[in-house]
Amino acid sequence: MIEALERQKATDGDPDEILTVEQAAKVLKVSYSHMLRLLNGQVPNMPRIRCIRAGRTLRVRRGALMEWMREVEDRSAEPESAW
């Protein structure tokens, strides 16, 4: 029950909210280092997550993260040869 509420909270909310890399990693339930690789487009066969760069600092808009999740879900519904 608590996990379901946390998951809903992660996906709900203001799409313009700015998340840190740590917060975005928690939404996806991945490690900080894996999140950085996703943001930098270093994960094979996975689209890069759009982010905001301010010097060496990275931030992710919650809406961009949700769009990326939908894109990945849509890709998973396609035959593998389409990738």
C-alpha positions in Angstrom: 0.0 0.0 0.0 2.7 2.5 0.9 4.7 1.6 -2.2 1.7 2.2 -4.4 1.2 5.7 -2.8 4.9 6.5 -3.3 4.7 5.4 -6.9 1.6 7.5 -7.5 3.2 10.5 -5.8 6.3 10.1 -8.1 4.3 10.2 -11.3 1.7 12.7 -10.2 2.6 16.3 -9.5 3.6 19.4 -11.4 5.1 18.5 -14.8 7.2 21.6 -14.6 8.8 20.6 -11.2 12.5 20.5 -11.4 14.1 17.3 -10.0 17.7 16.7 -9.0 19.5 13.6 -10.4 18.9 11.9 -7.1 15.2 12.6 -7.1 14.8 11.5 -10.7 16.7 8.3 -9.9 14.2 7.6 -7.1 11.3 8.1 -9.4 12.7 5.5 -11.8 14.0 3.3 -8.9 17.5 3.2 -10.4 20.9 4.1 -9.0 22.4 7.6 -9.2 25.1 6.3 -11.6 22.6 4.6 -13.9 20.5 7.8 -13.9 23.6 9.7 -15.1 24.1 7.2 -17.9 20.5 7.6 -19.0 20.8 11.4 -18.9 24.0 11.3 -21.0 22.6 8.8 -23.5 25.1 6.1 -22.5 22.7 3.2 -22.1 22.4 1.0 -25.2 19.0 0.9 -26.9 17.5 3.4 -24.5 16.7 7.0 -25.5 18.4 9.8 -23.7 16.4 11.6 -21.0 16.1 15.3 -21.7 17.6 17.4 -19.0 18.6 20.9 -18.1 22.3 21.6 -17.8 23.7 24.5 -15.9 27.4 24.1 -16.1 28.1 20.7 -14.6 24.8 20.6 -12.8 22.0 18.5 -14.2 18.3 18.8 -13.5 15.3 16.9 -14.9 11.8 18.3 -15.4 9.2 15.9 -14.0 7.2 16.2 -17.3 10.3 15.2 -19.4 10.8 12.2 -17.2 7.2 11.1 -17.6 7.4 11.6 -21.4 10.6 9.5 -21.5 8.8 6.7 -19.5 5.9 6.8 -22.0 8.3 6.6 -24.9 10.1 3.6 -23.4 6.8 1.9 -22.7 5.6 2.5 -26.3 8.9 1.1 -27.6 8.6 -2.0 -25.5 5.2 -2.7 -27.2 6.9 -2.6 -30.7 8.6 -5.7 -32.2 12.3 -5.8 -31.4 13.3 -5.4 -35.0 11.8 -1.9 -35.0 14.6 -0.8 -32.6 
